[in-house]
Amino acid sequence: MKARVIVTLKNGVLDPQGQAIEGSLAGLGFGGVSGIRQGKVFDFEIAGTDVEVARSQIMAMCEKLLANTVIENYAIEISN
Amino acid sequence: MKARVIVTLKNGVLDPQGQAIEGSLAGLGFGGVSGIRQGKVFDFEIAGTDVEVARSQIMAMCEKLLANTVIENYAIEISN
């Protein structure tokens, strides 16, 4: 199965990288953009056929490695 | 409008970061995972009400700053 995990900063956590991108965009003339937050995306194949088993395995992967759950949220998408 | 841009490496472009994550996951006991590719996600607000105008503006932003189109693809999602 194909899986995608999107890791984003929690609300209230400062995102200096996002602020830098926003400043650069404004400098390039894209002034209508605000509140940029940068996150990470992981695409991978996961073995097995049971979506719920895969989901719980991916949740464990997020908790242990892919996301820092103190400051980050994660969302899981699985497609066959 | 809320917009999300997902930037991923093109097929065939080496992803050492993804390989490192795959190795770490295997070390943690998550052996069923393969072909990990890491990408970036940008969430932001964009001014205006016309989705097509916003989309063309975001495409220009991607071409100029958010993605390196030599080695990266980008996908745009816009929601009101």
Backbone of each chain as nested JSON, in Angstrom:
{
  "chains": [
    {"id": "A", "residues": [
      {"number": 1, "name": "MET", "atoms": {"N": [0.829, -1.19, 0.0], "CA": [0.0, 0.0, 0.0], "C": [0.872, 1.251, 0.0]}},
      {"number": 2, "name": "LYS", "atoms": {"N": [0.378, 2.294, -0.651], "CA": [1.087, 3.57, -0.623], "C": [0.604, 4.377, 0.584]}},
      {"number": 3, "name": "ALA", "atoms": {"N": [1.527, 5.036, 1.237], "CA": [1.143, 5.87, 2.374], "C": [1.823, 7.228, 2.264]}},
      {"number": 4, "name": "ARG", "atoms": {"N": [1.153, 8.225, 2.789], "CA": [1.72, 9.574, 2.866], "C": [1.502, 10.101, 4.276]}},
      {"number": 5, "name": "VAL", "atoms": {"N": [2.561, 10.59, 4.89], "CA": [2.469, 11.22, 6.209], "C": [2.835, 12.688, 6.053]}},
      {"number": 6, "name": "ILE", "atoms": {"N": [1.956, 13.56, 6.538], "CA": [2.236, 14.993, 6.505], "C": [2.427, 15.481, 7.935]}},
      {"number": 7, "name": "VAL", "atoms": {"N": [3.603, 16.037, 8.194], "CA": [3.965, 16.515, 9.533], "C": [3.986, 18.037, 9.502]}},
      {"number": 8, "name": "THR", "atoms": {"N": [3.16, 18.654, 10.347], "CA": [3.097, 20.112, 10.384], "C": [3.326, 20.617, 11.801]}},
      {"number": 9, "name": "LEU", "atoms": {"N": [3.816, 21.828, 11.922], "CA": [3.999, 22.43, 13.237], "C": [2.646, 22.707, 13.879]}},
      {"number": 10, "name": "LYS", "atoms": {"N": [2.556, 22.505, 15.187], "CA": [1.326, 22.837, 15.905], "C": [1.107, 24.345, 15.909]}},
      {"number": 11, "name": "ASN", "atoms": {"N": [-0.148, 24.734, 16.035], "CA": [-0.459, 26.155, 16.167], "C": [0.26, 26.725, 17.386]}},
      {"number": 12, "name": "GLY", "atoms": {"N": [0.784, 27.915, 17.22], "CA": [1.449, 28.558, 18.347], "C": [2.939, 28.308, 18.391]}},
      {"number": 13, "name": "VAL", "atoms": {"N": [3.405, 27.305, 17.655], "CA": [4.847, 27.057, 17.593], "C": [5.438, 27.987, 16.538]}},
      {"number": 14, "name": "LEU", "atoms": {"N": [6.464, 28.708, 16.926], "CA": [7.093, 29.67, 16.022], "C": [7.701, 28.961, 14.82]}},
      {"number": 15, "name": "ASP", "atoms": {"N": [7.549, 29.535, 13.622], "CA": [8.098, 28.934, 12.409], "C": [8.965, 29.955, 11.663]}},
      {"number": 16, "name": "PRO", "atoms": {"N": [10.218, 30.117, 12.096], "CA": [11.084, 31.112, 11.467], "C": [11.328, 30.822, 9.989]}},
      {"number": 17, "name": "GLN", "atoms": {"N": [11.362, 29.533, 9.627], "CA": [11.566, 29.162, 8.224], "C": [10.395, 29.668, 7.372]}},
      {"number": 18, "name": "GLY", "atoms": {"N": [9.194, 29.464, 7.887], "CA": [8.016, 29.967, 7.187], "C": [8.04, 31.48, 7.057]}},
      {"number": 19, "name": "GLN", "atoms": {"N": [8.475, 32.155, 8.124], "CA": [8.547, 33.62, 8.077], "C": [9.556, 34.083, 7.043]}},
      {"number": 20, "name": "ALA", "atoms": {"N": [10.672, 33.356, 6.938], "CA": [11.691, 33.718, 5.947], "C": [11.132, 33.559, 4.54]}},
      {"number": 21, "name": "ILE", "atoms": {"N": [10.392, 32.471, 4.308], "CA": [9.802, 32.238, 2.984], "C": [8.8, 33.338, 2.667]}},
      {"number": 22, "name": "GLU", "atoms": {"N": [8.005, 33.709, 3.678], "CA": [7.021, 34.776, 3.473], "C": [7.715, 36.085, 3.088]}},
      {"number": 23, "name": "GLY", "atoms": {"N": [8.81, 36.385, 3.771], "CA": [9.56, 37.585, 3.438], "C": [10.118, 37.537, 2.022]}},
      {"number": 24, "name": "SER", "atoms": {"N": [10.632, 36.365, 1.63], "CA": [11.181, 36.217, 0.278], "C": [10.092, 36.367, -0.77]}},
      {"number": 25, "name": "LEU", "atoms": {"N": [8.92, 35.775, -0.501], "CA": [7.809, 35.884, -1.454], "C": [7.389, 37.347, -1.609]}},
      {"number": 26, "name": "ALA", "atoms": {"N": [7.301, 38.053, -0.479], "CA": [6.937, 39.474, -0.548], "C": [7.962, 40.232, -1.384]}},
      {"number": 27, "name": "GLY", "atoms": {"N": [9.241, 39.898, -1.207], "CA": [10.294, 40.535, -1.976], "C": [10.195, 40.254, -3.47]}},
      {"number": 28, "name": "LEU", "atoms": {"N": [9.634, 39.102, -3.815], "CA": [9.449, 38.737, -5.226], "C": [8.148, 39.302, -5.801]}},
      {"number": 29, "name": "GLY", "atoms": {"N": [7.387, 39.998, -4.957], "CA": [6.161, 40.613, -5.45], "C": [4.892, 39.846, -5.126]}},
      {"number": 30, "name": "PHE", "atoms": {"N": [5.017, 38.748, -4.374], "CA": [3.83, 37.99, -3.975], "C": [3.375, 38.464, -2.601]}},
      {"number": 31, "name": "GLY", "atoms": {"N": [2.673, 39.586, -2.582], "CA": [2.342, 40.214, -1.316], "C": [1.099, 39.658, -0.645]}},
      {"number": 32, "name": "GLY", "atoms": {"N": [0.27, 38.946, -1.391], "CA": [-1.012, 38.487, -0.848], "C": [-0.939, 37.238, -0.014]}},
      {"number": 33, "name": "VAL", "atoms": {"N": [0.286, 36.827, 0.311], "CA": [0.466, 35.557, 1.013], "C": [0.763, 35.827, 2.486]}},
      {"number": 34, "name": "SER", "atoms": {"N": [0.094, 35.113, 3.383], "CA": [0.356, 35.31, 4.808], "C": [0.303, 33.987, 5.548]}},
      {"number": 35, "name": "GLY", "atoms": {"N": [0.898, 33.987, 6.718], "CA": [0.821, 32.825, 7.608], "C": [1.435, 31.56, 7.059]}},
      {"number": 36, "name": "ILE", "atoms": {"N": [2.557, 31.691, 6.366], "CA": [3.196, 30.481, 5.799], "C": [3.771, 29.611, 6.914]}},
      {"number": 37, "name": "ARG", "atoms": {"N": [3.465, 28.32, 6.846], "CA": [4.029, 27.334, 7.765], "C": [4.634, 26.225, 6.913]}},
      {"number": 38, "name": "GLN", "atoms": {"N": [5.877, 25.883, 7.203], "CA": [6.475, 24.793, 6.437], "C": [6.425, 23.498, 7.219]}},
      {"number": 39, "name": "GLY", "atoms": {"N": [6.109, 22.429, 6.529], "CA": [6.094, 21.108, 7.141], "C": [6.819, 20.105, 6.278]}},
      {"number": 40, "name": "LYS", "atoms": {"N": [6.689, 18.836, 6.656], "CA": [7.384, 17.76, 5.939], "C": [6.379, 16.752, 5.425]}},
      {"number": 41, "name": "VAL", "atoms": {"N": [6.711, 16.094, 4.335], "CA": [5.863, 15.033, 3.833], "C": [6.736, 13.806, 3.564]}},
      {"number": 42, "name": "PHE", "atoms": {"N": [6.218, 12.639, 3.941], "CA": [6.923, 11.376, 3.706], "C": [6.028, 10.486, 2.863]}},
      {"number": 43, "name": "ASP", "atoms": {"N": [6.517, 10.055, 1.707], "CA": [5.802, 9.093, 0.86], "C": [6.539, 7.772, 0.913]}},
      {"number": 44, "name": "PHE", "atoms": {"N": [5.806, 6.684, 1.086], "CA": [6.466, 5.381, 1.118], "C": [5.482, 4.262, 0.82]}},
      {"number": 45, "name": "GLU", "atoms": {"N": [6.059, 3.095, 0.594], "CA": [5.283, 1.862, 0.449], "C": [5.305, 1.138, 1.785]}},
      {"number": 46, "name": "ILE", "atoms": {"N": [4.158, 0.58, 2.177], "CA": [4.136, -0.229, 3.391], "C": [3.55, -1.599, 3.057]}},
      {"number": 47, "name": "ALA", "atoms": {"N": [4.222, -2.643, 3.56], "CA": [3.812, -4.006, 3.25], "C": [2.493, -4.339, 3.949]}},
      {"number": 48, "name": "GLY", "atoms": {"N": [1.768, -5.308, 3.401], "CA": [0.523, -5.761, 4.003], "C": [-0.682, -5.293, 3.211]}},
      {"number": 49, "name": "THR", "atoms": {"N": [-1.862, -5.799, 3.614], "CA": [-3.083, -5.477, 2.876], "C": [-4.152, -4.86, 3.774]}},
      {"number": 50, "name": "ASP", "atoms": {"N": [-3.939, -4.909, 5.1], "CA": [-4.955, -4.408, 6.032], "C": [-4.686, -2.933, 6.346]}},
      {"number": 51, "name": "VAL", "atoms": {"N": [-5.612, -2.063, 5.935], "CA": [-5.41, -0.623, 6.095], "C": [-5.291, -0.245, 7.571]}},
      {"number": 52, "name": "GLU", "atoms": {"N": [-6.115, -0.865, 8.428], "CA": [-6.09, -0.473, 9.847], "C": [-4.794, -0.89, 10.529]}},
      {"number": 53, "name": "VAL", "atoms": {"N": [-4.293, -2.082, 10.162], "CA": [-2.993, -2.521, 10.696], "C": [-1.902, -1.549, 10.25]}},
      {"number": 54, "name": "ALA", "atoms": {"N": [-1.938, -1.195, 8.936], "CA": [-0.931, -0.266, 8.409], "C": [-1.019, 1.067, 9.138]}},
      {"number": 55, "name": "ARG", "atoms": {"N": [-2.264, 1.55, 9.354], "CA": [-2.425, 2.846, 10.007], "C": [-1.829, 2.839, 11.411]}},
      {"number": 56, "name": "SER", "atoms": {"N": [-2.068, 1.77, 12.169], "CA": [-1.541, 1.758, 13.536], "C": [-0.015, 1.655, 13.52]}},
      {"number": 57, "name": "GLN", "atoms": {"N": [0.509, 0.919, 12.513], "CA": [1.964, 0.834, 12.388], "C": [2.557, 2.212, 12.05]}},
      {"number": 58, "name": "ILE", "atoms": {"N": [1.897, 2.931, 11.153], "CA": [2.4, 4.253, 10.755], "C": [2.293, 5.236, 11.919]}},
      {"number": 59, "name": "MET", "atoms": {"N": [1.213, 5.113, 12.722], "CA": [1.104, 5.978, 13.905], "C": [2.289, 5.755, 14.835]}},
      {"number": 60, "name": "ALA", "atoms": {"N": [2.654, 4.481, 15.027], "CA": [3.806, 4.181, 15.883], "C": [5.08, 4.78, 15.29]}},
      {"number": 61, "name": "MET", "atoms": {"N": [5.224, 4.696, 13.961], "CA": [6.395, 5.278, 13.299], "C": [6.457, 6.787, 13.505]}},
      {"number": 62, "name": "CYS", "atoms": {"N": [5.283, 7.424, 13.434], "CA": [5.244, 8.879, 13.64], "C": [5.637, 9.239, 15.057]}},
      {"number": 63, "name": "GLU", "atoms": {"N": [5.065, 8.495, 16.022], "CA": [5.341, 8.809, 17.429], "C": [6.813, 8.614, 17.758]}},
      {"number": 64, "name": "LYS", "atoms": {"N": [7.435, 7.59, 17.125], "CA": [8.805, 7.248, 17.49], "C": [9.858, 7.995, 16.685]}},
      {"number": 65, "name": "LEU", "atoms": {"N": [9.559, 8.312, 15.415], "CA": [10.627, 8.863, 14.572], "C": [10.207, 10.041, 13.691]}},
      {"number": 66, "name": "LEU", "atoms": {"N": [9.076, 9.91, 12.988], "CA": [8.807, 10.873, 11.912], "C": [8.393, 12.244, 12.42]}},
      {"number": 67, "name": "ALA", "atoms": {"N": [7.7, 12.283, 13.56], "CA": [7.236, 13.571, 14.074], "C": [7.725, 13.779, 15.504]}},
      {"number": 68, "name": "ASN", "atoms": {"N": [7.952, 15.022, 15.851], "CA": [8.207, 15.395, 17.24], "C": [6.862, 15.86, 17.795]}},
      {"number": 69, "name": "THR", "atoms": {"N": [6.177, 14.951, 18.511], "CA": [4.78, 15.228, 18.863], "C": [4.619, 16.316, 19.932]}},
      {"number": 70, "name": "VAL", "atoms": {"N": [5.728, 16.793, 20.473], "CA": [5.639, 17.933, 21.387], "C": [5.256, 19.199, 20.606]}},
      {"number": 71, "name": "ILE", "atoms": {"N": [5.814, 19.335, 19.421], "CA": [5.592, 20.563, 18.648], "C": [4.946, 20.319, 17.283]}},
      {"number": 72, "name": "GLU", "atoms": {"N": [4.755, 19.045, 16.904], "CA": [4.254, 18.762, 15.554], "C": [3.021, 17.87, 15.569]}},
      {"number": 73, "name": "ASN", "atoms": {"N": [2.132, 18.103, 14.626], "CA": [1.02, 17.202, 14.348], "C": [1.366, 16.357, 13.132]}},
      {"number": 74, "name": "TYR", "atoms": {"N": [0.686, 15.21, 13.018], "CA": [0.871, 14.434, 11.785], "C": [-0.476, 13.947, 11.271]}},
      {"number": 75, "name": "ALA", "atoms": {"N": [-0.551, 13.804, 9.951], "CA": [-1.749, 13.272, 9.303], "C": [-1.318, 12.124, 8.405]}},
      {"number": 76, "name": "ILE", "atoms": {"N": [-2.123, 11.054, 8.39], "CA": [-1.769, 9.844, 7.647], "C": [-2.784, 9.619, 6.537]}},
      {"number": 77, "name": "GLU", "atoms": {"N": [-2.289, 9.395, 5.315], "CA": [-3.163, 9.016, 4.194], "C": [-2.66, 7.693, 3.636]}},
      {"number": 78, "name": "ILE", "atoms": {"N": [-3.576, 6.738, 3.472], "CA": [-3.194, 5.431, 2.927], "C": [-4.044, 5.155, 1.696]}},
      {"number": 79, "name": "SER", "atoms": {"N": [-3.396, 4.709, 0.62], "CA": [-4.167, 4.343, -0.573], "C": [-3.667, 3.007, -1.102]}},
      {"number": 80, "name": "ASN", "atoms": {"N": [-4.577, 2.204, -1.599], "CA": [-4.188, 0.875, -2.073], "C": [-3.546, 0.929, -3.462]}}
    ]},
    {"id": "B", "residues": [
      {"number": 1, "name": "MET", "atoms": {"N": [-8.207, 32.646, 1.139], "CA": [-8.28, 31.218, 0.857], "C": [-7.083, 30.504, 1.452]}},
      {"number": 2, "name": "LYS", "atoms": {"N": [-7.323, 29.278, 1.886], "CA": [-6.215, 28.461, 2.379], "C": [-5.6, 27.7, 1.214]}},
      {"number": 3, "name": "ALA", "atoms": {"N": [-4.289, 27.608, 1.201], "CA": [-3.62, 26.856, 0.149], "C": [-2.565, 25.946, 0.764]}},
      {"number": 4, "name": "ARG", "atoms": {"N": [-2.358, 24.822, 0.112], "CA": [-1.293, 23.897, 0.514], "C": [-0.508, 23.522, -0.732]}},
      {"number": 5, "name": "VAL", "atoms": {"N": [0.814, 23.634, -0.644], "CA": [1.689, 23.215, -1.733], "C": [2.538, 22.06, -1.223]}},
      {"number": 6, "name": "ILE", "atoms": {"N": [2.539, 20.955, -1.97], "CA": [3.369, 19.807, -1.61], "C": [4.451, 19.65, -2.665]}},
      {"number": 7, "name": "VAL", "atoms": {"N": [5.703, 19.721, -2.217], "CA": [6.854, 19.634, -3.11], "C": [7.533, 18.291, -2.869]}},
      {"number": 8, "name": "THR", "atoms": {"N": [7.657, 17.492, -3.928], "CA": [8.271, 16.167, -3.797], "C": [9.383, 16.025, -4.821]}},
      {"number": 9, "name": "LEU", "atoms": {"N": [10.347, 15.172, -4.515], "CA": [11.428, 14.898, -5.459], "C": [10.884, 14.13, -6.656]}},
      {"number": 10, "name": "LYS", "atoms": {"N": [11.39, 14.453, -7.848], "CA": [10.992, 13.689, -9.031], "C": [11.519, 12.261, -8.94]}},
      {"number": 11, "name": "ASN", "atoms": {"N": [10.83, 11.361, -9.65], "CA": [11.31, 9.987, -9.737], "C": [12.713, 9.972, -10.324]}},
      {"number": 12, "name": "GLY", "atoms": {"N": [13.557, 9.121, -9.778], "CA": [14.91, 9.006, -10.304], "C": [15.908, 9.911, -9.617]}},
      {"number": 13, "name": "VAL", "atoms": {"N": [15.408, 10.9, -8.867], "CA": [16.325, 11.767, -8.116], "C": [16.638, 11.072, -6.789]}},
      {"number": 14, "name": "LEU", "atoms": {"N": [17.921, 10.944, -6.505], "CA": [18.361, 10.26, -5.291], "C": [17.883, 11.004, -4.046]}},
      {"number": 15, "name": "ASP", "atoms": {"N": [17.427, 10.257, -3.03], "CA": [16.942, 10.883, -1.796], "C": [17.656, 10.276, -0.595]}},
      {"number": 16, "name": "PRO", "atoms": {"N": [18.873, 10.742, -0.306], "CA": [19.64, 10.171, 0.81], "C": [18.931, 10.343, 2.151]}},
      {"number": 17, "name": "GLN", "atoms": {"N": [18.192, 11.447, 2.31], "CA": [17.459, 11.683, 3.559], "C": [16.395, 10.593, 3.752]}},
      {"number": 18, "name": "GLY", "atoms": {"N": [15.671, 10.298, 2.666], "CA": [14.681, 9.229, 2.722], "C": [15.307, 7.886, 3.045]}},
      {"number": 19, "name": "GLN", "atoms": {"N": [16.471, 7.634, 2.448], "CA": [17.153, 6.367, 2.717], "C": [17.577, 6.27, 4.173]}},
      {"number": 20, "name": "ALA", "atoms": {"N": [18.021, 7.403, 4.74], "CA": [18.432, 7.411, 6.148], "C": [17.242, 7.116, 7.051]}},
      {"number": 21, "name": "ILE", "atoms": {"N": [16.082, 7.718, 6.714], "CA": [14.88, 7.487, 7.515], "C": [14.465, 6.023, 7.425]}},
      {"number": 22, "name": "GLU", "atoms": {"N": [14.566, 5.465, 6.207], "CA": [14.209, 4.056, 6.013], "C": [15.104, 3.154, 6.869]}},
      {"number": 23, "name": "GLY", "atoms": {"N": [16.396, 3.475, 6.884], "CA": [17.318, 2.702, 7.711], "C": [16.979, 2.812, 9.188]}},
      {"number": 24, "name": "SER", "atoms": {"N": [16.636, 4.025, 9.639], "CA": [16.29, 4.229, 11.045], "C": [15.024, 3.466, 11.402]}},
      {"number": 25, "name": "LEU", "atoms": {"N": [14.032, 3.5, 10.495], "CA": [12.778, 2.782, 10.754], "C": [13.041, 1.284, 10.853]}},
      {"number": 26, "name": "ALA", "atoms": {"N": [13.876, 0.761, 9.951], "CA": [14.204, -0.666, 10.0], "C": [14.868, -0.99, 11.338]}},
      {"number": 27, "name": "GLY", "atoms": {"N": [15.762, -0.096, 11.796], "CA": [16.431, -0.298, 13.076], "C": [15.472, -0.291, 14.252]}},
      {"number": 28, "name": "LEU", "atoms": {"N": [14.357, 0.437, 14.106], "CA": [13.346, 0.504, 15.166], "C": [12.351, -0.651, 15.068]}},
      {"number": 29, "name": "GLY", "atoms": {"N": [12.512, -1.507, 14.058], "CA": [11.637, -2.663, 13.931], "C": [10.52, -2.503, 12.913]}},
      {"number": 30, "name": "PHE", "atoms": {"N": [10.526, -1.387, 12.191], "CA": [9.509, -1.19, 11.148], "C": [10.101, -1.622, 9.804]}},
      {"number": 31, "name": "GLY", "atoms": {"N": [10.085, -2.938, 9.582], "CA": [10.768, -3.476, 8.412], "C": [9.945, -3.448, 7.146]}},
      {"number": 32, "name": "GLY", "atoms": {"N": [8.635, -3.28, 7.262], "CA": [7.77, -3.388, 6.087], "C": [7.682, -2.134, 5.248]}},
      {"number": 33, "name": "VAL", "atoms": {"N": [8.56, -1.175, 5.545], "CA": [8.478, 0.108, 4.869], "C": [9.565, 0.194, 3.797]}},
      {"number": 34, "name": "SER", "atoms": {"N": [9.217, 0.646, 2.61], "CA": [10.219, 0.777, 1.553], "C": [9.962, 2.028, 0.714]}},
      {"number": 35, "name": "GLY", "atoms": {"N": [11.008, 2.436, 0.024], "CA": [10.887, 3.538, -0.931], "C": [10.486, 4.867, -0.314]}},
      {"number": 36, "name": "ILE", "atoms": {"N": [11.013, 5.165, 0.877], "CA": [10.656, 6.44, 1.519], "C": [11.248, 7.619, 0.751]}},
      {"number": 37, "name": "ARG", "atoms": {"N": [10.413, 8.619, 0.483], "CA": [10.85, 9.864, -0.152], "C": [10.372, 10.998, 0.734]}},
      {"number": 38, "name": "GLN", "atoms": {"N": [11.268, 11.908, 1.076], "CA": [10.844, 13.037, 1.892], "C": [10.623, 14.266, 1.037]}},
      {"number": 39, "name": "GLY", "atoms": {"N": [9.552, 14.972, 1.306], "CA": [9.26, 16.211, 0.606], "C": [8.907, 17.312, 1.578]}},
      {"number": 40, "name": "LYS", "atoms": {"N": [8.444, 18.428, 1.026], "CA": [8.109, 19.596, 1.845], "C": [6.653, 19.97, 1.629]}},
      {"number": 41, "name": "VAL", "atoms": {"N": [6.064, 20.552, 2.657], "CA": [4.701, 21.047, 2.514], "C": [4.648, 22.487, 3.017]}},
      {"number": 42, "name": "PHE", "atoms": {"N": [3.937, 23.329, 2.289], "CA": [3.767, 24.732, 2.683], "C": [2.277, 25.011, 2.83]}},
      {"number": 43, "name": "ASP", "atoms": {"N": [1.867, 25.46, 4.01], "CA": [0.476, 25.878, 4.232], "C": [0.457, 27.387, 4.39]}},
      {"number": 44, "name": "PHE", "atoms": {"N": [-0.477, 28.031, 3.726], "CA": [-0.567, 29.492, 3.868], "C": [-1.94, 29.998, 3.47]}},
      {"number": 45, "name": "GLU", "atoms": {"N": [-2.152, 31.27, 3.796], "CA": [-3.346, 31.992, 3.37], "C": [-2.984, 32.808, 2.146]}},
      {"number": 46, "name": "ILE", "atoms": {"N": [-3.872, 32.847, 1.158], "CA": [-3.627, 33.712, 0.005], "C": [-4.842, 34.612, -0.183]}},
      {"number": 47, "name": "ALA", "atoms": {"N": [-4.561, 35.9, -0.405], "CA": [-5.638, 36.889, -0.534], "C": [-6.401, 36.69, -1.835]}},
      {"number": 48, "name": "GLY", "atoms": {"N": [-7.642, 37.142, -1.867], "CA": [-8.451, 37.057, -3.083], "C": [-9.536, 36.007, -2.958]}},
      {"number": 49, "name": "THR", "atoms": {"N": [-10.43, 35.984, -3.963], "CA": [-11.554, 35.04, -3.92], "C": [-11.613, 34.142, -5.154]}},
      {"number": 50, "name": "ASP", "atoms": {"N": [-10.798, 34.456, -6.172], "CA": [-10.843, 33.68, -7.411], "C": [-9.822, 32.541, -7.351]}},
      {"number": 51, "name": "VAL", "atoms": {"N": [-10.328, 31.304, -7.356], "CA": [-9.449, 30.148, -7.196], "C": [-8.444, 30.046, -8.344]}},
      {"number": 52, "name": "GLU", "atoms": {"N": [-8.895, 30.343, -9.565], "CA": [-7.984, 30.192, -10.707], "C": [-6.866, 31.236, -10.682]}},
      {"number": 53, "name": "VAL", "atoms": {"N": [-7.215, 32.453, -10.266], "CA": [-6.192, 33.496, -10.116], "C": [-5.179, 33.071, -9.057]}},
      {"number": 54, "name": "ALA", "atoms": {"N": [-5.705, 32.571, -7.924], "CA": [-4.822, 32.132, -6.84], "C": [-3.919, 30.999, -7.32]}},
      {"number": 55, "name": "ARG", "atoms": {"N": [-4.505, 30.056, -8.08], "CA": [-3.721, 28.915, -8.543], "C": [-2.565, 29.366, -9.443]}},
      {"number": 56, "name": "SER", "atoms": {"N": [-2.844, 30.317, -10.344], "CA": [-1.762, 30.74, -11.244], "C": [-0.696, 31.517, -10.474]}},
      {"number": 57, "name": "GLN", "atoms": {"N": [-1.141, 32.261, -9.447], "CA": [-0.185, 32.977, -8.605], "C": [0.711, 31.978, -7.842]}},
      {"number": 58, "name": "ILE", "atoms": {"N": [0.082, 30.926, -7.309], "CA": [0.846, 29.931, -6.548], "C": [1.791, 29.167, -7.469]}},
      {"number": 59, "name": "MET", "atoms": {"N": [1.354, 28.891, -8.716], "CA": [2.255, 28.232, -9.671], "C": [3.498, 29.083, -9.897]}},
      {"number": 60, "name": "ALA", "atoms": {"N": [3.299, 30.393, -10.025], "CA": [4.453, 31.286, -10.214], "C": [5.354, 31.256, -8.98]}},
      {"number": 61, "name": "MET", "atoms": {"N": [4.74, 31.236, -7.785], "CA": [5.526, 31.158, -6.547], "C": [6.366, 29.88, -6.511]}},
      {"number": 62, "name": "CYS", "atoms": {"N": [5.755, 28.767, -6.943], "CA": [6.468, 27.488, -6.941], "C": [7.643, 27.531, -7.91]}},
      {"number": 63, "name": "GLU", "atoms": {"N": [7.388, 28.067, -9.113], "CA": [8.442, 28.1, -10.134], "C": [9.594, 28.982, -9.687]}},
      {"number": 64, "name": "LYS", "atoms": {"N": [9.27, 30.068, -8.965], "CA": [10.307, 31.039, -8.615], "C": [11.009, 30.744, -7.307]}},
      {"number": 65, "name": "LEU", "atoms": {"N": [10.285, 30.164, -6.338], "CA": [10.892, 30.042, -5.007], "C": [10.665, 28.695, -4.319]}},
      {"number": 66, "name": "LEU", "atoms": {"N": [9.411, 28.217, -4.316], "CA": [9.097, 27.1, -3.416], "C": [9.672, 25.764, -3.876]}},
      {"number": 67, "name": "ALA", "atoms": {"N": [9.762, 25.575, -5.193], "CA": [10.262, 24.294, -5.694], "C": [11.436, 24.516, -6.63]}},
      {"number": 68, "name": "ASN", "atoms": {"N": [12.346, 23.559, -6.656], "CA": [13.403, 23.53, -7.664], "C": [12.898, 22.592, -8.755]}},
      {"number": 69, "name": "THR", "atoms": {"N": [12.338, 23.163, -9.822], "CA": [11.62, 22.343, -10.799], "C": [12.541, 21.457, -11.64]}},
      {"number": 70, "name": "VAL", "atoms": {"N": [13.85, 21.608, -11.479], "CA": [14.76, 20.675, -12.15], "C": [14.639, 19.289, -11.514]}},
      {"number": 71, "name": "ILE", "atoms": {"N": [14.52, 19.263, -10.199], "CA": [14.503, 17.967, -9.503], "C": [13.23, 17.731, -8.701]}},
      {"number": 72, "name": "GLU", "atoms": {"N": [12.329, 18.719, -8.645], "CA": [11.147, 18.566, -7.792], "C": [9.84, 18.808, -8.549]}},
      {"number": 73, "name": "ASN", "atoms": {"N": [8.821, 18.071, -8.173], "CA": [7.448, 18.33, -8.615], "C": [6.705, 19.074, -7.524]}},
      {"number": 74, "name": "TYR", "atoms": {"N": [5.631, 19.771, -7.92], "CA": [4.795, 20.373, -6.885], "C": [3.325, 20.133, -7.193]}},
      {"number": 75, "name": "ALA", "atoms": {"N": [2.53, 20.056, -6.119], "CA": [1.079, 19.909, -6.249], "C": [0.43, 21.002, -5.417]}},
      {"number": 76, "name": "ILE", "atoms": {"N": [-0.642, 21.579, -5.949], "CA": [-1.304, 22.718, -5.291], "C": [-2.718, 22.319, -4.896]}},
      {"number": 77, "name": "GLU", "atoms": {"N": [-3.074, 22.58, -3.635], "CA": [-4.459, 22.374, -3.179], "C": [-4.973, 23.701, -2.625]}},
      {"number": 78, "name": "ILE", "atoms": {"N": [-6.152, 24.111, -3.058], "CA": [-6.73, 25.369, -2.575], "C": [-8.102, 25.072, -1.998]}},
      {"number": 79, "name": "SER", "atoms": {"N": [-8.382, 25.604, -0.813], "CA": [-9.719, 25.436, -0.236], "C": [-10.215, 26.771, 0.296]}},
      {"number": 80, "name": "ASN", "atoms": {"N": [-11.493, 27.007, 0.164], "CA": [-12.044, 28.296, 0.582], "C": [-12.238, 28.38, 2.091]}}
    ]}
  ]
}
